[in-house]
Amino acid sequence: MDQLWPMTPREAATPAVGDADLEALYAYPEPLERPWVQANFIASVDGAASVDGGSSGLSHPVDRRVFALGRDLADVVLAGVGTVLAENYAGVKPSARRLERRTRLGLAGVPPIAVVSSSCAIPPTARVLVETSVPPIVLTCQAAPPERANALRDAGAEVVTAGEDRVDLASALDALRDRGFYRIDCEGGPRLFAGMLAADLVDQLCLTVAPLATGAGADRIAAGPPAEHLHRFELASVLHEDGFLLLRYRRPAAETGT
């Protein structure tokens, strides 16, 4: 057992973690021969993933810093339609410094948002469609109402069918891979994350624990039917600031092939 807090005077003298350190910690493995999924979440100490329907009430600048880094290192940002609408997503707008990072890493200037929606339930006026510099991708299924899919195409989205009655998440990742997207930054929400876990598609979980308790009622970071089996992760790093813990867990390499 290791004590992370309180620190000894010697440990307290350790230099602060800078941008280069964070970039190295959160870097995707290389080379990648398949899509590699990193999930990003924040939760309260009593397990709530949201406050009043959104995550902003739990957040802190250090969490937002790592959240932005997740986008900076990714080929594509993946999110469920519920999260996209509840959080009022727009397209990614990297600052000049963040754009320089992506250029240095050989990534496209702006990662697209890929939205998972079995019913294409995105209003054509949603910010993710109208406030973006790159077309979003809508990952849907054959059962989606064709008039909705066509309306999204007319609004500028690329609509991709992956599955029959619902989105097949493994097929959705294959579709992203076919477009050259291997570094997948999954921002939830809880139902998408639960589905990704059930399909054994999550390689890394970046979880910020906020020093707040919300009480009963809020969703956990995974929501849906109970899992059929446990998923083992290994602790990869722990950072902290102002009482917030930033935990990074990875699937064992023997299970993922990386």
Backbone torsions as a table, in degrees:
resi	resn	phi	psi	omega
1	MET	NA	135.1	-179.7
2	ASP	-113.7	139.4	177.4
3	GLN	-92.7	119.2	179.4
4	LEU	-95.4	-23.9	-177.2
5	TRP	-158.1	138.4	-3.8
6	PRO	-72.0	153.6	-177.2
7	MET	-85.7	154.8	171.8
8	THR	-74.4	161.1	178.0
9	PRO	-54.3	-36.9	-179.8
10	ARG	-65.9	-43.9	180.0
11	GLU	-67.3	-34.3	-179.0
12	ALA	-65.8	-21.1	-179.8
13	ALA	-82.6	-1.7	179.9
14	THR	-62.4	133.9	-179.1
15	PRO	-58.1	150.9	178.1
16	ALA	-63.5	152.0	179.1
17	VAL	-77.3	121.5	-179.3
18	GLY	-96.6	-179.1	-178.4
19	ASP	-59.4	-42.3	-179.1
20	ALA	-65.0	-37.7	178.0
21	ASP	-64.6	-44.6	179.1
22	LEU	-62.5	-42.8	180.0
23	GLU	-59.9	-41.2	179.3
24	ALA	-68.6	-39.6	-179.6
25	LEU	-63.9	-42.4	-171.9
26	TYR	-97.9	7.1	-178.8
27	ALA	-62.6	146.3	173.9
28	TYR	-73.7	148.5	176.7
29	PRO	-65.4	150.8	178.3
30	GLU	-130.7	145.4	-8.8
31	PRO	-79.8	162.2	177.7
32	LEU	-108.6	128.9	178.0
33	GLU	-108.3	-1.3	178.6
34	ARG	-151.2	163.9	176.2
35	PRO	-60.7	136.8	-178.4
36	TRP	-120.6	120.3	-168.9
37	VAL	-105.5	123.3	171.1
38	GLN	-109.7	126.7	177.8
39	ALA	-102.8	137.2	-179.0
40	ASN	-117.8	126.9	178.7
41	PHE	-145.3	158.5	166.7
42	ILE	-125.2	145.5	178.9
43	ALA	-145.2	152.8	175.2
44	SER	-75.8	170.6	179.5
45	VAL	-65.5	-20.7	176.5
46	ASP	-102.1	18.9	167.5
47	GLY	91.7	4.5	-179.4
48	ALA	-77.3	137.9	179.2
49	ALA	-96.9	-4.4	-177.6
50	SER	-156.5	162.8	172.9
51	VAL	-131.8	124.4	-178.7
52	ASP	54.5	38.8	174.0
53	GLY	86.6	-0.7	179.9
54	GLY	-143.2	168.2	-177.1
55	SER	-93.9	-9.1	-173.3
56	SER	-63.6	-29.0	179.6
57	GLY	-68.1	-14.8	177.8
58	LEU	-97.5	-14.5	-164.9
59	SER	-79.1	172.2	-175.7
60	HIS	-156.2	154.7	179.9
61	PRO	-53.0	-36.2	-178.9
62	VAL	-68.6	-35.5	176.0
63	ASP	-67.3	-41.9	179.5
64	ARG	-66.3	-30.4	177.4
65	ARG	-64.9	-45.3	179.4
66	VAL	-71.9	-34.7	176.0
67	PHE	-60.1	-45.8	178.4
68	ALA	-64.7	-38.1	178.0
69	LEU	-61.5	-40.5	177.9
70	GLY	-56.1	-40.5	177.1
71	ARG	-70.2	-39.3	-177.3
72	ASP	-62.1	-32.7	-174.6
73	LEU	-92.4	-2.2	-171.6
74	ALA	-100.7	155.7	170.4
75	ASP	-81.2	-31.4	-176.3
76	VAL	-153.0	147.8	176.7
77	VAL	-103.8	122.6	-176.6
78	LEU	-107.4	132.1	179.5
79	ALA	-152.3	150.5	175.2
80	GLY	-77.0	155.5	-175.7
81	VAL	-62.2	-35.1	179.3
82	GLY	-61.2	-43.1	177.9
83	THR	-67.1	-43.2	-179.1
84	VAL	-58.9	-42.7	-178.5
85	LEU	-78.5	-41.4	-178.7
86	ALA	-65.6	-37.2	-178.7
87	GLU	-92.8	1.5	176.4
88	ASN	55.8	51.6	-178.0
89	TYR	-59.8	140.9	163.2
90	ALA	-117.4	176.9	175.4
91	GLY	-64.2	158.5	179.0
92	VAL	-66.8	134.4	179.8
93	LYS	-127.8	82.1	-177.3
94	PRO	-68.9	143.3	173.7
95	SER	-70.1	171.6	179.1
96	ALA	-59.5	-39.2	179.6
97	ARG	-66.9	-42.1	179.4
98	ARG	-69.8	-34.6	176.8
99	LEU	-65.1	-38.0	177.1
100	GLU	-62.4	-39.6	178.4
101	ARG	-61.1	-47.1	-179.0
102	ARG	-63.1	-40.3	178.7
103	THR	-63.3	-43.5	179.5
104	ARG	-62.0	-33.3	-178.9
105	LEU	-86.9	1.3	178.2
106	GLY	76.9	23.6	-179.6
107	LEU	-100.0	157.9	174.4
108	ALA	-60.8	153.6	-174.7
109	GLY	-58.3	-39.7	-176.6
110	VAL	-133.1	124.4	175.8
111	PRO	-77.6	136.4	176.4
112	PRO	-73.2	158.7	170.9
113	ILE	-91.0	127.8	174.1
114	ALA	-108.3	119.1	-174.6
115	VAL	-106.0	127.3	177.5
116	VAL	-91.5	118.9	178.7
117	SER	-152.2	109.7	-179.2
118	SER	-65.4	-24.0	-176.9
119	SER	-111.1	8.2	-177.7
120	CYS	54.9	40.2	-173.2
121	ALA	-85.0	58.4	178.9
122	ILE	-122.7	119.2	177.3
123	PRO	-61.4	138.1	179.8
124	PRO	-60.1	-15.9	178.9
125	THR	-95.0	3.9	-179.0
126	ALA	-60.7	146.2	-177.3
127	ARG	-59.0	-33.7	-178.8
128	VAL	-61.7	-21.7	178.6
129	LEU	-95.5	-36.8	-170.9
130	VAL	-102.1	-15.8	179.1
131	GLU	-118.7	72.4	-177.6
132	THR	-154.8	147.5	177.9
133	SER	-95.6	-11.4	176.1
134	VAL	-130.3	144.3	-177.8
135	PRO	-63.0	134.2	173.6
136	PRO	-73.1	161.7	176.4
137	ILE	-112.0	129.9	175.5
138	VAL	-107.6	116.8	179.4
139	LEU	-95.1	112.4	-173.5
140	THR	-133.2	-164.3	-177.3
141	CYS	-133.8	171.9	-177.0
142	GLN	-63.6	-27.8	-177.8
143	ALA	-78.4	-5.4	-179.5
144	ALA	-62.7	141.2	177.6
145	PRO	-57.7	122.5	-175.9
146	PRO	-60.3	-31.9	-179.9
147	GLU	-66.3	-33.8	176.7
148	ARG	-70.1	-43.5	179.1
149	ALA	-60.5	-42.7	179.9
150	ASN	-66.5	-37.3	177.9
151	ALA	-63.4	-36.8	178.3
152	LEU	-69.8	-38.5	175.4
153	ARG	-61.9	-43.8	179.2
154	ASP	-62.3	-28.5	179.2
155	ALA	-82.7	-2.2	175.2
156	GLY	106.8	-0.9	-179.2
157	ALA	-81.6	151.6	168.4
158	GLU	-91.8	118.1	-177.8
159	VAL	-100.3	122.4	-175.4
160	VAL	-119.5	127.3	178.5
161	THR	-90.3	125.4	179.4
162	ALA	-140.1	90.3	-178.7
163	GLY	115.3	166.5	-176.9
164	GLU	-96.8	-73.1	-177.4
165	ASP	-87.1	-20.0	178.0
166	ARG	-152.2	167.2	-179.7
167	VAL	-68.3	124.0	172.3
168	ASP	-85.9	111.2	-170.6
169	LEU	-67.1	-35.9	176.7
170	ALA	-63.8	-41.6	177.5
171	SER	-66.5	-35.4	177.5
172	ALA	-62.6	-42.3	177.4
173	LEU	-65.5	-36.7	176.4
174	ASP	-61.7	-39.8	179.1
175	ALA	-65.0	-38.5	176.5
176	LEU	-66.7	-41.2	176.9
177	ARG	-59.4	-42.6	-179.5
178	ASP	-61.8	-20.4	177.4
179	ARG	-96.7	9.0	177.0
180	GLY	87.5	13.1	-177.5
181	PHE	-101.3	108.1	180.0
182	TYR	-109.3	-29.5	-178.5
183	ARG	-94.5	105.6	-172.5
184	ILE	-107.7	117.8	176.7
185	ASP	-100.7	103.1	-176.4
186	CYS	-93.1	119.6	-176.9
187	GLU	-104.7	18.7	177.5
188	GLY	89.2	-160.0	8.3
189	GLY	-85.4	-159.0	-173.8
190	PRO	-57.9	-37.2	-179.2
191	ARG	-72.1	-40.9	176.8
192	LEU	-63.9	-43.1	-179.8
193	PHE	-62.0	-42.1	178.1
194	ALA	-61.3	-40.8	178.2
195	GLY	-66.1	-39.0	178.4
196	MET	-65.9	-40.4	176.9
197	LEU	-63.1	-45.8	-177.8
198	ALA	-60.4	-31.8	-179.8
199	ALA	-90.9	6.3	-179.5
200	ASP	57.5	45.5	-176.0
201	LEU	-110.7	0.2	-178.3
202	VAL	-96.5	122.1	179.1
203	ASP	-95.7	-32.5	-177.3
204	GLN	-145.4	138.8	174.5
205	LEU	-117.3	122.3	174.3
206	CYS	-105.4	108.4	-173.2
207	LEU	-119.5	119.3	172.4
208	THR	-93.8	127.5	176.4
209	VAL	-102.7	115.8	-179.0
210	ALA	-87.2	140.5	-179.4
211	PRO	-78.6	55.1	-177.8
212	LEU	-135.1	148.2	174.1
213	ALA	-121.6	129.6	-175.2
214	THR	-101.3	-16.5	-173.0
215	GLY	83.0	-174.0	-174.7
216	ALA	-72.9	157.7	170.2
217	GLY	118.3	-32.8	-175.6
218	ALA	-84.1	154.3	175.4
219	ASP	-66.1	153.2	166.6
220	ARG	-81.8	-179.9	-178.7
221	ILE	-72.6	-16.8	173.7
222	ALA	-124.7	130.1	-177.6
223	ALA	-136.1	137.2	-179.8
224	GLY	143.4	-162.2	179.3
225	PRO	-62.0	151.8	178.0
226	PRO	-58.8	144.9	178.8
227	ALA	-69.3	149.0	179.4
228	GLU	-77.1	-24.2	178.9
229	HIS	-154.8	162.9	178.4
230	LEU	-76.3	151.6	178.5
231	HIS	-116.6	119.8	-176.5
232	ARG	-86.3	129.3	173.9
233	PHE	-124.5	154.3	177.0
234	GLU	-111.8	136.8	178.4
235	LEU	-67.5	124.8	-177.2
236	ALA	-106.0	-32.6	177.6
237	SER	-164.7	155.3	176.7
238	VAL	-135.7	124.1	174.2
239	LEU	-122.0	157.8	176.8
240	HIS	-148.5	150.0	175.2
241	GLU	-159.9	130.9	178.3
242	ASP	52.3	35.1	178.8
243	GLY	85.6	-6.5	176.5
244	PHE	-87.1	132.0	175.7
245	LEU	-102.3	130.4	176.1
246	LEU	-110.7	105.0	-174.3
247	LEU	-103.9	139.1	177.3
248	ARG	-126.0	120.8	-179.7
249	TYR	-118.4	138.2	177.3
250	ARG	-122.4	146.2	170.9
251	ARG	-66.7	142.8	177.2
252	PRO	-56.6	138.5	-177.4
253	ALA	-57.8	-33.4	-178.8
254	ALA	-64.2	-25.1	-179.0
255	GLU	-88.9	-26.5	-173.3
256	THR	-105.5	-16.3	-178.2
257	GLY	81.5	13.4	177.5
258	THR	-122.1	NA	NA
